[in-house]
Amino acid sequence: MKILYANDLHASGPFPAHYPKTEIAVPKFFEMLRENPHGVEHVVIGGDCVNRGPAEIDELRWMHAQLESTGIPYHVVAGNHDIAPSSEFADRYPGMEDMENCPLEETNFGQVFGEKGIRSVIALGAWQLVMFSIRNKDADGQLTWLEEQLSKPGPILLVGHYPLIPSRNGGYCEEWGYSRIRLVRSQLLNLIQTNDERVRAYFCGHQHINSQVAIGDAQQIVTGSVGLATCCYRILEIEDEKISVTTHRLNDIPNWLDDVMNPDRSSDNDHPTLESYHWGNENERTFEISAQKVHVQPTPEHHPQPTSEHQPNNPMHGITLERIINSLVTNYGWHELGDRINIKCFQDNPSVKSSLKFLRKTPWARQKVEDLYLRMQKTTRQ
């Protein structure tokens, strides 16, 4: 069986295009679906179908009509342009992320796409495809529903909109895109990690790049935008024992690099060029997902190197961990700090004391904190 997965169409439907490239890319995407050259049997859209769903229900109705016109069964989950996840962004993006203070089913998106746009499960051979929409405070009980679904026999493919862990080791995707569901992010992450024998992959979008990173023994797979920049989608060929994933660009889209997000912050050690950062490396575009958890042999006991407080050649030699935390909190505040570094001591009743206790016994987390401090200091000097 083959399914097509895509996200971030950002279609404006019957209204003037908010993003010029969508005027070319979105019609080509639906033309491709109607021709169905890949022979797919199902389509999954991982959010941000439109631009102004909370304010303009006609955009969502237009999207529904386009999907119906393909003749291919489909499911859609909501992104922040379809259902605003938090009132915090309404002032920043008026008309795009207006908060709808009603149950998910009564939002514009819920009215158009119904229950299958809010929460749904379908069988794909031996696999279960679990799809969900969610908001920051989760007054709708999506986490409870997910916990029940993820406890069932797998293997499971999970589909939402928002990345849960950094998709890059540097650049804007190391820090951007994780705050809209900050109140439920750690709970979602925990659900995947505690069920990673069944949950083999979590598909999401939002950041407009192609990425694949580990969540425990599962994978977080971020897919680039259909309507902008990468103008791409993925084909999933599903067999009982594995899923083969390939990534495809829409044909005849000019100058795809001209509208990438944050081009001046689009590189890291593994993705040194603008193209590799957004399009991804080969192993992030073509890969397999095993139905079985891969059991690895334990690694030899690791003896960490001395921390920065005991390394004379370290750029932070003599700077205490407490000073680092206080400086970060002063600069960012606990809220943003918890968005930038996804650790519980920064998110759940944060304090300097609890953070010191956790970081002193968790080298990988301490390294992230020290790295952020160095970046902050460099920015301040500039």
C-alpha positions as semicolon CSV with decimal commas, in nm:
position;residue;x (nm);y (nm);z (nm)
1;M;0,000;0,000;0,000
2;K;0,116;0,353;-0,074
3;I;0,018;0,674;0,100
4;L;0,118;1,031;0,026
5;Y;0,210;1,247;0,323
6;A;0,235;1,626;0,294
7;N;0,199;1,935;0,513
8;D;0,210;2,314;0,512
9;L;0,020;2,389;0,191
10;H;-0,066;2,739;0,321
11;A;-0,339;2,771;0,060
12;S;-0,549;3,088;0,049
13;G;-0,830;2,922;-0,146
14;P;-1,077;3,176;-0,287
15;F;-0,882;3,471;-0,148
16;P;-0,569;3,646;-0,283
17;A;-0,259;3,441;-0,206
18;H;-0,079;3,542;0,111
19;Y;0,239;3,370;-0,013
20;P;0,297;3,421;-0,390
21;K;0,455;3,079;-0,448
22;T;0,140;2,901;-0,329
23;E;-0,038;3,030;-0,641
24;I;0,187;2,798;-0,841
25;A;0,261;2,515;-0,599
26;V;-0,084;2,439;-0,455
27;P;-0,261;2,395;-0,795
28;K;0,028;2,177;-0,913
29;F;-0,005;1,965;-0,599
30;F;-0,374;1,898;-0,658
31;E;-0,318;1,840;-1,028
32;M;-0,059;1,579;-0,934
33;L;-0,300;1,414;-0,689
34;R;-0,576;1,393;-0,948
35;E;-0,336;1,230;-1,194
36;N;-0,195;1,013;-0,912
37;P;0,133;0,913;-1,082
38;H;0,253;0,734;-0,767
39;G;-0,057;0,517;-0,740
40;V;-0,126;0,620;-0,381
41;E;-0,429;0,480;-0,200
42;H;-0,450;0,738;0,077
43;V;-0,346;1,100;0,137
44;V;-0,251;1,244;0,477
45;I;-0,210;1,620;0,527
46;G;-0,017;1,704;0,844
47;G;-0,150;2,052;0,911
48;D;-0,139;2,413;0,788
49;C;-0,365;2,328;0,497
50;V;-0,460;2,695;0,473
51;N;-0,344;3,033;0,607
52;R;-0,639;3,181;0,792
53;G;-0,855;2,889;0,898
54;P;-0,961;3,034;1,235
55;A;-1,081;3,357;1,067
56;E;-1,190;3,240;0,720
57;I;-1,390;2,919;0,709
58;D;-1,416;2,952;0,330
59;E;-1,044;2,876;0,298
60;L;-1,106;2,545;0,475
61;R;-1,415;2,473;0,265
62;W;-1,207;2,532;-0,047
63;M;-0,940;2,291;0,081
64;H;-1,206;2,028;0,157
65;A;-1,343;2,059;-0,197
66;Q;-0,995;2,021;-0,351
67;L;-0,923;1,707;-0,150
68;E;-1,261;1,560;-0,241
69;S;-1,192;1,631;-0,610
70;T;-0,891;1,396;-0,609
71;G;-1,104;1,088;-0,552
72;I;-0,842;0,953;-0,309
73;P;-0,935;0,881;0,054
74;Y;-0,768;1,133;0,282
75;H;-0,718;1,251;0,640
76;V;-0,616;1,594;0,762
77;V;-0,486;1,718;1,098
78;A;-0,478;2,083;1,204
79;G;-0,177;2,311;1,221
80;N;-0,161;2,653;1,380
81;H;-0,302;2,816;1,062
82;D;-0,600;2,578;1,073
83;I;-0,679;2,585;1,448
84;A;-0,496;2,838;1,664
85;P;-0,330;2,638;1,945
86;S;-0,288;2,927;2,188
87;S;-0,419;3,278;2,247
88;E;-0,058;3,395;2,293
89;F;-0,008;3,433;1,918
90;A;-0,337;3,602;1,829
91;D;-0,197;3,955;1,869
92;R;0,118;3,867;1,680
93;Y;-0,066;3,707;1,386
94;P;-0,415;3,864;1,373
95;G;-0,646;3,704;1,120
96;M;-0,423;3,395;1,104
97;E;-0,405;3,255;1,454
98;D;-0,723;3,394;1,610
99;M;-0,818;3,181;1,912
100;E;-1,150;3,000;1,882
101;N;-1,280;2,952;2,236
102;C;-1,484;2,641;2,172
103;P;-1,430;2,263;2,154
104;L;-1,213;2,140;1,866
105;E;-1,520;1,998;1,691
106;E;-1,683;2,343;1,684
107;T;-1,386;2,531;1,538
108;N;-1,399;2,624;1,170
109;F;-1,166;2,333;1,098
110;G;-1,380;2,092;1,301
111;Q;-1,696;2,204;1,124
112;V;-1,540;2,143;0,781
113;F;-1,339;1,824;0,838
114;G;-1,534;1,669;1,124
115;E;-1,413;1,401;1,364
116;K;-1,153;1,262;1,126
117;G;-0,974;1,597;1,132
118;I;-0,965;1,601;1,511
119;R;-0,872;1,243;1,600
120;S;-0,873;0,927;1,392
121;V;-0,715;0,585;1,348
122;I;-0,697;0,378;1,031
123;A;-0,541;0,038;0,964
124;L;-0,266;0,013;0,701
125;G;-0,200;-0,361;0,687
126;A;-0,018;-0,448;1,009
127;W;0,029;-0,079;1,091
128;Q;-0,200;0,164;1,271
129;L;-0,204;0,525;1,153
130;V;-0,297;0,749;1,448
131;M;-0,369;1,116;1,368
132;F;-0,453;1,401;1,604
133;S;-0,501;1,776;1,631
134;I;-0,414;1,946;1,959
135;R;-0,405;2,282;2,135
136;N;-0,170;2,413;2,399
137;K;-0,392;2,367;2,705
138;D;-0,558;2,048;2,574
139;A;-0,897;2,124;2,723
140;D;-1,029;1,876;2,466
141;G;-0,861;1,570;2,623
142;Q;-0,651;1,473;2,322
143;L;-0,368;1,346;2,542
144;T;-0,600;1,101;2,718
145;W;-0,727;0,974;2,384
146;L;-0,371;0,941;2,251
147;E;-0,255;0,751;2,556
148;E;-0,528;0,494;2,496
149;Q;-0,447;0,461;2,124
150;L;-0,071;0,430;2,175
151;S;-0,112;0,152;2,430
152;K;-0,273;-0,073;2,168
153;P;-0,071;-0,328;1,967
154;G;0,150;-0,171;1,704
155;P;0,336;-0,088;1,497
156;I;0,205;0,268;1,492
157;L;0,266;0,574;1,275
158;L;0,171;0,891;1,460
159;V;0,080;1,213;1,278
160;G;0,053;1,561;1,432
161;H;0,168;1,904;1,320
162;Y;0,426;2,028;1,569
163;P;0,785;1,903;1,613
164;L;0,857;1,795;1,970
165;I;1,238;1,793;1,977
166;P;1,496;2,002;1,786
167;S;1,510;1,896;1,424
168;R;1,855;2,049;1,370
169;N;2,169;2,086;1,582
170;G;2,205;2,453;1,495
171;G;2,035;2,734;1,308
172;Y;1,678;2,844;1,359
173;C;1,527;2,494;1,377
174;E;1,725;2,418;1,691
175;E;1,508;2,669;1,876
176;W;1,211;2,776;1,662
177;G;0,868;2,618;1,640
178;Y;0,835;2,443;1,975
179;S;0,643;2,698;2,182
180;R;0,293;2,685;2,040
181;I;0,216;2,365;2,229
182;R;0,471;2,412;2,508
183;L;0,224;2,305;2,781
184;V;0,166;1,962;2,626
185;R;0,494;1,912;2,441
186;S;0,673;1,720;2,716
187;Q;0,365;1,499;2,769
188;L;0,347;1,416;2,399
189;L;0,717;1,341;2,398
190;N;0,679;1,114;2,699
191;L;0,391;0,926;2,534
192;I;0,610;0,850;2,235
193;Q;0,917;0,755;2,436
194;T;0,728;0,523;2,672
195;N;0,558;0,352;2,377
196;D;0,849;0,348;2,133
197;E;0,825;-0,029;2,082
198;R;0,490;0,043;1,914
199;V;0,525;0,403;1,796
200;R;0,786;0,374;1,524
201;A;0,764;0,724;1,381
202;Y;0,603;1,061;1,445
203;F;0,534;1,260;1,126
204;C;0,498;1,639;1,158
205;G;0,567;1,964;0,975
206;H;0,556;2,333;1,075
207;Q;0,925;2,413;1,014
208;H;0,926;2,376;0,633
209;I;1,235;2,149;0,627
210;N;1,305;1,778;0,579
211;S;1,450;1,620;0,892
212;Q;1,475;1,285;1,069
213;V;1,587;1,263;1,433
214;A;1,546;1,000;1,704
215;I;1,289;1,014;1,984
216;G;1,409;0,723;2,194
217;D;1,385;0,428;1,955
218;A;1,122;0,602;1,743
219;Q;1,181;0,873;1,481
220;Q;1,056;1,229;1,451
221;I;1,014;1,299;1,081
222;V;0,962;1,662;0,982
223;T;0,853;1,721;0,623
224;G;0,905;2,034;0,415
225;S;0,626;2,259;0,292
226;V;0,417;2,188;-0,017
227;G;0,329;2,551;-0,078
228;L;0,660;2,718;0,007
229;A;1,035;2,671;-0,028
230;T;1,089;2,294;-0,059
231;C;0,752;2,237;-0,237
232;C;0,771;1,868;-0,153
233;Y;0,586;1,565;-0,022
234;R;0,670;1,211;0,085
235;I;0,558;0,874;-0,049
236;L;0,528;0,594;0,207
237;E;0,531;0,241;0,067
238;I;0,390;0,026;0,346
239;E;0,472;-0,338;0,404
240;D;0,400;-0,531;0,722
241;E;0,765;-0,539;0,829
242;K;0,874;-0,191;0,715
243;I;0,781;0,139;0,552
244;S;0,998;0,277;0,271
245;V;0,997;0,657;0,253
246;T;1,094;0,869;-0,047
247;T;1,073;1,246;-0,085
248;H;0,963;1,424;-0,402
249;R;0,954;1,783;-0,526
250;L;0,668;1,922;-0,728
251;N;0,764;1,966;-1,091
252;D;0,843;2,303;-1,248
253;I;0,857;2,520;-0,937
254;P;1,097;2,810;-1,004
255;N;1,355;2,938;-0,758
256;W;1,260;2,718;-0,465
257;L;1,534;2,863;-0,243
258;D;1,408;3,220;-0,274
259;D;1,149;3,195;0,004
260;V;1,306;2,967;0,265
261;M;1,256;3,070;0,626
262;N;1,541;3,245;0,810
263;P;1,805;3,203;0,539
264;D;2,068;3,376;0,755
265;R;2,017;3,112;1,026
266;S;2,000;2,804;0,803
267;S;2,310;2,595;0,867
268;D;2,459;2,354;1,117
269;N;2,751;2,110;1,116
270;D;2,554;1,844;0,928
271;H;2,379;2,088;0,694
272;P;2,635;2,355;0,597
273;T;2,447;2,492;0,294
274;L;2,110;2,661;0,260
275;E;1,986;2,379;0,037
276;S;2,096;2,096;0,266
277;Y;1,948;2,269;0,572
278;H;1,601;2,293;0,416
279;W;1,593;2,007;0,166
280;G;1,773;1,774;0,408
281;N;2,049;1,524;0,350
282;E;1,989;1,205;0,153
283;N;1,927;0,997;0,465
284;E;1,654;1,244;0,569
285;R;1,476;1,208;0,235
286;T;1,509;0,837;0,158
287;F;1,496;0,584;0,442
288;E;1,308;0,293;0,596
289;I;1,105;0,264;0,915
290;S;1,115;-0,081;1,073
291;A;0,804;-0,228;1,230
292;Q;1,022;-0,374;1,504
293;K;1,216;-0,185;1,767
294;V;1,588;-0,229;1,707
295;H;1,754;-0,357;2,023
296;V;2,115;-0,242;2,054
297;Q;2,384;-0,367;2,288
298;P;2,453;-0,141;2,585
299;T;2,745;0,092;2,529
300;P;3,044;0,076;2,763
301;E;3,018;0,287;3,074
302;H;3,081;0,650;2,989
303;H;3,302;0,863;3,208
304;P;3,220;1,228;3,138
305;Q;3,491;1,482;3,089
306;P;3,535;1,742;3,361
307;T;3,274;2,016;3,346
308;S;3,348;2,371;3,242
309;E;3,415;2,475;3,599
310;H;3,726;2,251;3,602
311;Q;3,864;2,307;3,250
312;P;4,110;2,593;3,225
313;N;4,092;2,596;2,844
314;N;3,712;2,603;2,838
315;P;3,565;2,943;2,732
316;M;3,345;2,931;3,042
317;H;3,620;2,838;3,287
318;G;3,544;2,999;3,622
319;I;3,177;3,063;3,539
320;T;2,956;2,865;3,775
321;L;2,651;2,674;3,661
322;E;2,435;2,886;3,892
323;R;2,561;3,202;3,723
324;I;2,485;3,051;3,381
325;I;2,128;2,966;3,479
326;N;2,064;3,306;3,634
327;S;2,198;3,481;3,324
328;L;1,978;3,273;3,093
329;V;1,668;3,333;3,305
330;T;1,739;3,707;3,314
331;N;1,780;3,717;2,935
332;Y;1,506;3,478;2,823
333;G;1,274;3,414;3,118
334;W;1,169;3,063;3,224
335;H;0,897;3,044;2,957
336;E;1,127;3,096;2,659
337;L;1,409;2,901;2,822
338;G;1,180;2,598;2,848
339;D;1,095;2,638;2,479
340;R;1,459;2,657;2,377
341;I;1,573;2,360;2,588
342;N;1,314;2,089;2,638
343;I;1,388;1,971;2,993
344;K;1,134;1,943;3,271
345;C;1,324;2,153;3,525
346;F;1,283;2,455;3,293
347;Q;0,913;2,392;3,228
348;D;0,745;2,246;3,537
349;N;0,760;2,483;3,839
350;P;1,111;2,595;3,736
351;S;1,363;2,721;3,989
352;V;1,737;2,770;4,000
353;K;1,768;2,512;4,278
354;S;1,586;2,233;4,092
355;S;1,771;2,316;3,770
356;L;2,109;2,296;3,943
357;K;2,018;1,957;4,090
358;F;1,914;1,814;3,752
359;L;2,189;1,964;3,539
360;R;2,473;1,861;3,772
361;K;2,382;1,494;3,721
362;T;2,276;1,516;3,352
363;P;2,577;1,596;3,129
364;W;2,389;1,607;2,797
365;A;2,138;1,861;2,932
366;R;2,412;2,070;3,094
367;Q;2,594;2,082;2,761
368;K;2,283;2,224;2,593
369;V;2,254;2,489;2,865
370;E;2,620;2,587;2,832
371;D;2,593;2,601;2,453
372;L;2,292;2,832;2,475
373;Y;2,479;3,054;2,723
374;L;2,774;3,084;2,483
375;R;2,542;3,173;2,193
376;M;2,370;3,433;2,410
377;Q;2,704;3,584;2,509
378;K;2,817;3,598;2,146
379;T;2,494;3,770;2,042
380;T;2,525;4,020;2,326
381;R;2,880;4,109;2,224
382;Q;2,769;4,165;1,867
